[in-house]
């Protein structure tokens, strides 16, 4: 670290060894962070602390008086150091989610330990091959100990888990928040279709600007004015009001404690939805029926991807603070650095 605001260099002739088996090796001095670093371990520890608080490499550069590449290399070494030290023997419940990166259809897969709220793996591309790499990186005994996996409805992830995890169909839990997200999208589709139909009849103002009223899970949390408008609309003979009633009614599903009872509730709700003459709601009901065995597993385990969604918010904050990343690997390193709970310091 600087001495009286002056950059300080440690200069020493390092001994070299000549081994018949290993070849010529340079001795790593006791003050070095590791054999590749050109910084002392105390300085690198300080730099890691600055990076954690500065959030971006650019801000850290100003404080540390280093170049962008030097600070980026410190971060990359810290992540590799942390990944080599971690112990996953206690891994039991995991969540699998995706996060957009760069522009276009570019994603990374984020695997989270639901018990510790730490990111345990990040992989490039939302593909089956990418998730296969995650399971390949785990010891067989760790895979055998996994008790449940929370995920969305993407079939590719489910197929990979079925290949790697014993009795996977009993352990896969379709995430409650993704089901609710699809339900909201169905209600909004009904609203948009009805708004177009009403506009053609000259009643376009009836549903105008009401999108977020119908997507609200708790009408009591609305302001008094909005609640009045919403209650009036609910009493009208609107298709959107019927779709909203279906969405709200399905919320009771999550409070059941026995899968058989929850299944009977779903069958009754399913019959209501497919005979409602609301195409979007019927389509959502059929999608849920295809995934029902894994949705019912929520009743058994009670796990959701809420932890992963919280980490997604943190990742979004990292991405926003950095104004994007030069490449995907730097984005992955940032996720590990800030969300992995890793032991990053040299010593």
RAZIVEN-V322439 format. One record per residue. N is the residue number from 1. RES is the residue in one letter. D_FIRST is the distance of its C-alpha to the first C-alpha in Angstrom with 1 decimal. Layout:
n = [N:N]
res = [RES:RES]
d_first = [D_FIRST:D_FIRST]
This chain:
n = [1:2:3:4:5:6:7:8:9:10:11:12:13:14:15:16:17:18:19:20:21:22:23:24:25:26:27:28:29:30:31:32:33:34:35:36:37:38:39:40:41:42:43:44:45:46:47:48:49:50:51:52:53:54:55:56:57:58:59:60:61:62:63:64:65:66:67:68:69:70:71:72:73:74:75:76:77:78:79:80:81:82:83:84:85:86:87:88:89:90:91:92:93:94:95:96:97:98:99:100:101:102:103:104:105:106:107:108:109:110:111:112:113:114:115:116:117:118:119:120:121:122:123:124:125:126:127:128:129:130:131:132:133:134:135:136:137:138:139:140:141:142:143:144:145:146:147:148:149:150:151:152:153:154:155:156:157:158:159:160:161:162:163:164:165:166:167:168:169:170:171:172:173:174:175:176:177:178:179:180:181:182:183:184:185:186:187:188:189:190:191:192:193:194:195:196:197:198:199:200:201:202:203:204:205:206:207:208:209:210:211:212:213:214:215:216:217:218:219:220:221:222:223:224:225:226:227:228:229:230:231:232:233:234:235:236:237:238:239:240:241:242:243:244:245:246:247:248:249:250:251:252:253:254:255:256:257:258:259:260:261:262:263:264:265:266:267:268:269:270:271:272:273:274:275:276:277:278:279:280:281:282:283:284:285:286:287:288:289:290:291:292:293:294:295:296:297:298:299:300:301:302:303:304:305:306:307:308:309:310:311:312:313:314:315:316:317:318:319:320:321:322:323:324:325:326:327:328:329:330:331:332:333:334:335:336:337:338:339:340:341:342:343:344:345:346:347]
res = [X:X:X:X:X:X:X:X:X:X:X:X:X:X:X:X:X:X:X:X:X:X:X:X:X:X:X:X:X:X:X:X:X:X:X:X:X:X:X:X:X:X:X:X:X:X:X:X:X:X:X:X:X:X:X:X:X:X:X:X:X:X:X:X:X:X:X:X:X:X:X:X:X:X:X:X:X:X:X:X:X:X:X:X:X:X:X:X:X:X:X:X:X:X:X:X:X:X:X:X:X:X:X:X:X:X:X:X:X:X:X:X:X:X:X:X:X:X:X:X:X:X:X:X:X:X:X:X:X:X:X:X:X:X:X:X:X:X:X:X:X:X:X:X:X:X:X:X:X:X:X:X:X:X:X:X:X:X:X:X:X:X:X:X:X:X:X:X:X:X:X:X:X:X:X:X:X:X:X:X:X:X:X:X:X:X:X:X:X:X:X:X:X:X:X:X:X:X:X:X:X:X:X:X:X:X:X:X:X:X:X:X:X:X:X:X:X:X:X:X:X:X:X:X:X:X:X:X:X:X:X:X:X:X:X:X:X:X:X:X:X:X:X:X:X:X:X:X:X:X:X:X:X:X:X:X:X:X:X:X:X:X:X:X:X:X:X:X:X:X:X:X:X:X:X:X:X:X:X:X:X:X:X:X:X:X:X:X:X:X:X:X:X:X:X:X:X:X:X:X:X:X:X:X:X:X:X:X:X:X:X:X:X:X:X:X:X:X:X:X:X:X:X:X:X:X:X:X:X:X:X:X:X:X:X:X:X:X:X:X:X:X:X:X:X:X:X]
d_first = [0.0:3.8:6.5:9.6:9.0:8.8:7.1:6.5:8.9:10.4:14.1:16.9:20.4:20.7:24.1:26.4:29.3:32.6:34.3:37.9:37.2:33.7:33.4:30.6:27.2:23.9:22.3:19.1:16.7:15.8:12.0:12.6:12.9:16.4:18.6:18.1:14.4:12.4:9.1:8.3:10.0:7.6:5.3:8.9:10.2:8.2:9.4:12.8:13.0:12.5:15.1:17.5:17.7:17.5:20.3:20.1:17.9:18.7:17.4:14.1:13.9:14.3:11.5:8.8:10.5:11.6:15.3:17.5:18.2:14.7:14.2:17.8:17.2:14.5:17.1:19.9:18.4:17.8:21.4:22.9:21.2:22.6:26.0:26.3:25.8:28.1:31.5:34.4:37.2:37.7:38.3:41.6:41.9:40.3:40.5:40.7:40.1:39.3:37.0:37.6:34.9:35.2:38.7:42.1:42.9:39.4:38.4:36.1:37.5:35.4:36.4:35.6:36.0:38.3:37.8:34.0:33.6:31.0:31.2:32.0:32.8:32.7:35.1:35.9:39.5:42.0:44.1:45.7:44.0:40.6:41.4:42.9:39.5:38.2:41.0:40.6:37.0:38.2:39.8:43.6:43.4:40.9:43.3:46.3:44.7:44.2:46.7:46.6:45.1:45.1:45.4:47.3:50.6:49.4:51.7:49.3:46.8:49.7:51.2:48.0:47.7:51.4:50.8:47.9:48.5:51.6:53.9:51.6:54.3:54.3:50.5:49.9:49.7:50.1:47.7:49.6:47.5:48.4:52.1:51.9:50.2:53.1:55.6:54.2:54.4:58.0:58.9:57.3:59.2:62.4:61.5:60.9:64.2:66.1:64.6:65.9:69.3:69.6:68.5:71.4:73.7:72.4:70.5:67.0:65.7:66.3:63.1:61.2:57.7:58.1:55.8:53.3:56.1:57.3:53.9:53.3:53.6:54.3:56.8:56.5:53.0:54.3:55.0:58.6:59.7:58.3:59.8:63.2:63.0:61.8:64.6:67.2:66.0:66.0:69.7:70.6:72.0:68.9:67.8:64.2:65.2:66.6:63.5:61.3:63.7:63.2:59.4:59.5:62.1:59.9:57.2:59.5:58.9:55.4:56.9:59.2:58.6:60.9:60.7:64.5:64.8:62.0:63.7:67.0:65.3:63.7:67.1:68.8:66.0:66.1:69.9:69.4:66.7:68.7:71.9:70.3:71.0:67.4:66.1:62.4:62.8:65.0:62.5:59.7:62.1:62.9:59.2:58.5:61.6:60.2:57.1:58.8:58.2:54.4:54.7:56.8:54.0:52.2:55.0:54.2:50.3:49.6:46.3:45.1:42.2:41.1:37.7:37.3:38.4:35.8:33.1:34.7:34.1:30.4:30.3:32.2:29.6:26.8:29.0:30.0:26.4:25.5:28.9:29.7:28.0:28.5:30.0:31.0:28.6:25.6:27.7:28.2:24.5:23.9:26.8:25.6:22.0:23.4:26.8:26.7:25.5:23.6:21.2:18.2:15.3:15.0:16.2]
